[in-house]
Amino acid sequence: MIAIENILGNIVPEECIYLEITPIMQKKINELHTFTFNAFSEQTYLLDHGNGEATVFDPGMSNVAEREYFDSFLADNGLTLVGCLLTHAHLDHVMGANWIASKYGLLPRLHPSDVPTWDMAEKSAQLYGIPMDPLPSRGEDLGDQGSIVECGKFNLEIRLAPGHCIGHVVFVCHEHEFVIGGDVLFNGSIGRTDLPGGNASTLAHSITEQLYTLPDSFEVHPGHGPSTTVGKEKAFNPYVNSEGTGMIQ
């Protein structure tokens, strides 16, 4: 399982720790909830719009227990799910897409440049021996660089950030200073670049131009592991930093 998680997420090999499925309240914004799902310890995010509605990002719930927990969380908090957005379509980030579509009638929205990743997801699951439901139809394509997705009181800017895969995007909320970042930048690490569509120099460029141009105070919520800040990674990330001395710079 350690090898599988490292293939899809963090570039640094480290022991895989499986957490209890518990929403993690983030320090900057109480409306963003984190769930750790599936064998890859993928992080699914739920953004409470502040009006009784919510959007799920990268639905990775992969079994009955995880899905029931997510459904109960919505019910307990009086939330109606109205949107499903993807940073990218690696299998650990879409394992719950079929269930979200069936249960809530919501089709996942993906940037069109990541369709090749989407098309490989089910084959990847077979390769790794991981059970996965067939993917549903996709919803409306996400917009291009600078497009805004409205989630209640939150306006999220779409920024294209390829390198981990060909069509990866990040969602930036300027007013509340947070990023839903998928597998681009981690706490002390970066996303893998040795998968189809991955490229190290492209990823380094995405990080420096799309994330490191944000104020240092912005909190990055990644697809695996703890959150971090732009300022911390600019100063200390061993792979891509503001000094240009990272291992892939």
C-alpha positions in Angstrom: 0.0 0.0 0.0 2.9 2.3 0.7 4.1 2.1 -2.9 0.6 2.7 -4.3 0.1 5.9 -2.2 3.5 7.2 -3.2 2.8 6.5 -6.9 -0.3 8.7 -6.9 0.6 11.3 -4.4 3.6 12.5 -2.5 7.0 12.3 -4.2 8.7 11.5 -0.9 8.5 7.8 0.2 7.3 7.7 3.7 5.3 5.3 5.9 1.6 5.4 5.1 -0.5 6.3 8.1 -4.2 5.5 7.8 -6.3 8.0 9.7 -9.8 7.7 11.2 -12.4 9.2 8.8 -12.9 12.5 10.7 -13.5 16.0 9.3 -10.6 18.2 10.1 -11.5 21.8 10.8 -8.9 24.1 9.3 -7.5 27.0 11.2 -8.3 29.7 8.7 -11.7 28.7 7.6 -14.3 26.7 9.5 -16.3 26.0 6.4 -13.7 23.8 4.8 -13.9 20.2 6.0 -11.3 17.5 5.3 -12.0 13.7 5.0 -9.2 11.1 4.6 -10.5 8.4 2.4 -9.5 5.1 0.6 -6.3 3.1 0.6 -4.3 6.0 -0.7 -5.2 8.3 2.3 -6.6 10.8 -0.2 -8.1 13.9 1.1 -11.6 14.8 0.0 -12.7 18.4 0.8 -16.2 19.7 1.5 -16.8 23.4 1.3 -19.8 24.7 3.2 -21.2 27.6 1.2 -22.7 29.3 4.2 -26.2 29.0 2.9 -27.1 25.4 3.5 -25.4 24.2 0.4 -21.9 22.6 -0.1 -19.5 21.5 -2.8 -17.3 18.3 -2.7 -13.8 18.4 -4.1 -12.0 15.2 -5.3 -14.5 12.6 -3.9 -12.4 9.6 -2.8 -14.8 7.7 -0.7 -14.4 4.1 -1.7 -16.5 1.9 0.5 -19.8 1.7 2.3 -18.5 3.0 5.6 -16.8 6.0 4.1 -19.8 6.9 2.0 -22.2 6.6 5.0 -19.9 8.8 7.1 -19.9 11.5 4.4 -23.6 11.3 3.9 -24.2 11.5 7.7 -21.9 14.5 8.0 -24.0 16.3 5.4 -27.3 15.4 7.2 -26.0 16.3 10.6 -24.9 19.7 9.4 -28.0 20.4 7.4 -26.1 20.6 4.1 -27.3 19.9 0.6 -24.6 18.9 -1.8 -24.8 20.9 -5.0 -21.5 20.6 -6.7 -18.6 18.1 -7.4 -15.3 19.6 -8.6 -12.0 17.8 -9.4 -8.4 19.1 -9.2 -7.5 16.1 -11.4 -8.6 12.6 -12.2 -6.1 10.2 -10.8 -8.1 7.2 -9.5 -7.7 8.0 -5.7 -9.4 11.4 -6.4 -12.4 10.0 -8.3 -13.2 6.7 -6.5 -16.4 8.2 -5.1 -17.4 10.0 -8.3 -19.9 7.3 -9.3 -21.5 7.3 -5.9 -21.8 11.1 -5.8 -23.5 11.0 -9.2 -25.9 8.2 -8.2 -26.7 9.5 -4.7 -26.8 13.2 -5.3 -27.3 13.5 -9.0 -24.0 15.5 -9.4 -21.6 14.9 -12.2 -17.9 15.7 -11.6 -16.5 18.8 -13.3 -13.0 18.4 -14.7 -10.7 20.6 -16.8 -10.9 19.2 -20.3 -7.1 18.9 -20.6 -7.2 16.2 -18.0 -9.6 13.9 -19.8 -6.7 11.5 -20.7 -6.1 11.1 -16.9 -9.8 10.5 -16.4 -9.8 7.9 -19.2 -6.9 6.0 -17.5 -8.4 5.9 -14.0 -10.3 2.6 -14.2 -7.4 0.9 -15.9 -5.1 2.1 -13.2 -7.4 0.7 -10.5 -7.2 -2.7 -12.2 -3.4 -2.5 -12.5 -3.1 -1.8 -8.7 -5.8 -4.4 -7.8 -8.0 -1.7 -6.2 -11.8 -2.1 -6.5 -13.4 0.9 -8.2 -16.9 1.6 -9.5 -17.1 2.6 -13.2 -16.8 6.3 -13.7 -20.0 8.3 -14.4 -20.4 10.8 -17.2 -18.6 14.1 -16.7 -20.4 17.3 -16.0 -19.7 20.7 -17.5 -16.0 21.3 -18.1 -14.2 23.6 -15.7 -13.2 26.9 -17.2 -9.8 28.0 -18.2 -7.1 30.0 -16.3 -8.7 32.8 -14.2 -12.2 31.5 -14.4 -14.3 31.8 -11.3 -16.4 29.1 -9.7 -19.0 30.5 -7.2 -19.6 28.4 -4.1 -22.0 30.5 -2.1 -20.0 33.2 -0.4 -16.7 31.7 -1.7 -15.3 32.7 -5.1 -12.7 30.2 -6.3 -10.3 31.1 -9.1 -9.2 28.3 -11.3 -5.5 28.1 -12.0 -4.0 25.6 -14.4 -1.2 23.7 -12.6 0.0 20.8 -14.8 3.1 18.7 -14.0 1.7 16.0 -11.7 -0.7 15.2 -14.6 -1.5 17.0 -17.8 -4.7 18.8 -16.7 -4.3 19.5 -13.0 -6.0 22.7 -11.6 -6.0 24.3 -8.2 -8.8 26.4 -6.7 -7.8 29.7 -5.1 -10.0 31.6 -2.7 -8.4 35.1 -2.5 -10.8 36.6 0.0 -10.3 33.8 2.6 -6.7 33.0 1.7 -6.8 29.3 0.9 -6.1 26.9 -1.9 -7.6 23.5 -2.6 -4.4 22.2 -4.3 -4.7 18.5 -5.1 -1.4 16.9 -5.7 0.7 19.8 -6.8 2.4 21.1 -3.6 2.6 19.2 -0.3 3.9 20.1 3.2 7.6 19.7 2.5 7.2 17.9 -0.8 5.6 18.0 -4.3 3.5 15.7 -6.4 4.9 12.8 -8.4 6.0 13.5 -11.9 6.7 10.0 -13.2 3.1 9.1 -14.2 1.6 9.6 -17.7 1.3 13.3 -18.3 3.7 14.2 -15.5 6.7 16.4 -16.0 9.1 17.8 -13.4 10.0 21.1 -15.0 6.3 21.7 -15.8 5.4 21.0 -12.2 8.1 23.4 -10.9 6.9 26.1 -13.2 3.3 25.5 -12.0 4.3 25.8 -8.4 6.4 29.0 -8.9 3.9 30.7 -11.2 0.5 29.6 -9.8 1.2 29.1 -6.1 4.3 31.0 -5.1 2.9 34.2 -6.6 0.2 34.2 -3.9 0.8 35.9 -0.6 2.8 33.9 2.0 -0.2 33.7 4.3 -2.3 31.6 1.9 -2.9 28.1 3.3 -2.6 25.2 0.8 -4.8 22.2 1.4 -3.3 19.3 -0.5 -4.6 15.9 -1.7 -2.5 14.0 0.9 -1.0 15.0 4.2 -1.2 18.1 6.4 -1.9 21.6 5.1 0.9 24.1 4.7 1.4 27.7 3.7 2.8 29.3 0.6 5.4 31.1 2.7 6.6 28.0 4.4 7.0 26.1 1.1 8.7 29.0 -0.6 11.3 29.1 2.2 11.8 25.4 2.9 10.5 23.1 0.3 13.5 21.0 -0.9 12.1 20.4 -4.4 10.8 23.9 -5.4 11.6 27.0 -3.4 11.8 30.8 -3.9 15.6 30.7 -4.1 15.5 28.5 -7.2 17.7 25.9 -5.4 15.2 23.0 -5.3 16.0 19.6 -6.5 13.9 19.9 -9.7 14.6 23.6 -10.4 
